[in-house]
Every structure is written in structure tokens, then in C-alpha cells.
Amino acid sequence: MKIAHVALWVRSLEREKTFYETYFDGKAGDKYINKKKGFESYFIAFDDGMRLELMKRNTIQGGALHSSLGWAHIAFSLGSKKQVDKLTERLKNDGYTLISGPRITGDGYYESVFEDPEGNLIELSV
């Protein structure tokens, strides 16, 4: 068994699609549009087979970006400390909010955490 994909509600479908394509080499499929339901989505595929579904619905206005319940973050394993440092620096230089790191966590992981354009937490790790 494996997880087929993770889905994320977003406010700006195009901005989020561009972010995951630009910084994580994701490849977006065709946009799906259901006019009757006011729903649009993209599946972003990554080299390892993982997919992220970005979804927008005109009836959803959004709520708190960070809550104590629900999904906490999405983690991308980059393969080395050097790659974590490199992408962290690139994202910082491009104006994205760095939350923590790069650092070695209490359980021994090397990681940094930042926000995507809509405030969703992204973890970069080895």
C-alpha cells in the first residue's frame, strides 16, 4: 500500500502550481474544471511518483492557515544537507518566510521549515 496523493485547498491555484513547479520540479497535468460545482484542480507529479493535488472551489473562502489539528506540513526529502541548505537559501532570497532551520532536530533530522505562498508549511529534509 502507498499514499496515492495529498490534496491541498488553495486560494490561488495558478500561484501555488507555479511555486511547486519552480522549487520542487513538479510537473502539472491539465487543469480540471467542474463549472457546475465551481471546482478546479491540478495534479502536480514529482519524480518519485508522489503527487500533490491543488484544489480550489469558489464557495470556499478559507479559514485559519495554521491550526492545532489536521495536517501539519508536507515534507520533501532532498537527499543531502547541501541540497537542504541550497533550497532554503533560494527560497529565503526569493522572499518566502523561513520558520526554522536549517538545523538538526531533537530526533536527529536535518531540516528547515518555511511557508509556501499561502502559508502552508513545507519541510525540507535530507
SULLINSUL-V226889 format. One line per field, one symbol per residue. ss: DSSP state (H for helix, E for strand, C for the rest). psi: psi as a letter, one per 20 degrees, with the letter a starting at -180 (. if undefined). burial: 1 if it has 16 or more other C-alpha atoms within 10 Angstrom, else 0. A space follows every 10 residues. Layout:
ss->???
psi->???
burial->???
This chain:
ss->CCCCCEEEEC CCHHHHHHHH HHHHCCEECC CEEECCCCEE EEEEECCCCC EEEEEEECCC CCCCCCCCCC CCCEEEECCC HHHHHHHHHH HHHCCCCEEE EEEECCCCCE EEEEECCCCC EEEEEC
psi->qqpgrpqppq gogggggggh ggijkqopaq pppnhhikpq qqppqrhjiq qpppqppiio iqbphpriqa pgrppppihq hghggghggg gghjjqopgq aqrprhjjqp rqprqahjjp ppppr.
burial->0000000001 1010011001 0001011100 0000000001 1111110000 1111111000 0000000000 0000000100 1001101100 1000011100 1110000001 1111111001 111111
